[in-house]
C-alpha cells in the first residue's frame, strides 16, 4: 500500500511547489503595480529594456508595452467512452458508462502576458497586465517583465 501512496505524495508536493511559485509571482506582479509608480522613464528603460510598442497622446501621456511568453507542457487528462485501462495513479470512472479517466501524455500551452506601463511627465503612473490565461497562470510571465524594476522589499524586524 505504501508504494501506491508514494506517487500521490510526490505529485501533491510538486503541485504545492508550483502553487508557491505562482503565488510569489502573483504577489510580486501586484506589488509592481504600486511600487513602480513614480519611477523615472530612464530608470524604467534601464531595468525593463526597450519596449515593443510606444504610444503617445497629445495630453502628454505615454504608454510603453512589453510582452513575455513561454510555452509549457502540462499533464493531459480526458474521459473516454467504453472500457479503457487507466494510466496514472487511480481508476476514476468517467461521465460515460464504462468510461475511465485517462491520465497520460502532455499538451502544450503558451502563457503570454503584456504589460502596459503608463507615463506622465517622464514618470510611471500606471502598470496594467493583459494575460491570455483566465486561470491566472500566465502571471509568472507578467512577473518576468517587471522583476528587474522592483525595489527590494524592506526586511521585517522581529
Buried (B, 14 or more C-beta within 10 A) or exposed (E): EEEEEEEEEEEEEEEEEEEEEBEEBBEBBBBBBEBBEEBEBEBBEEBBEEBEEEEEEEEEBBBBBBBBEEEEEEEEBEBBEEEBEBEBBEEEEBEEEEBBBBBEEEEEBEBBBBBBBBBEEEBBBBBEBEBBBEEEBBBBBBBBBBBEBBEEEEEEEE
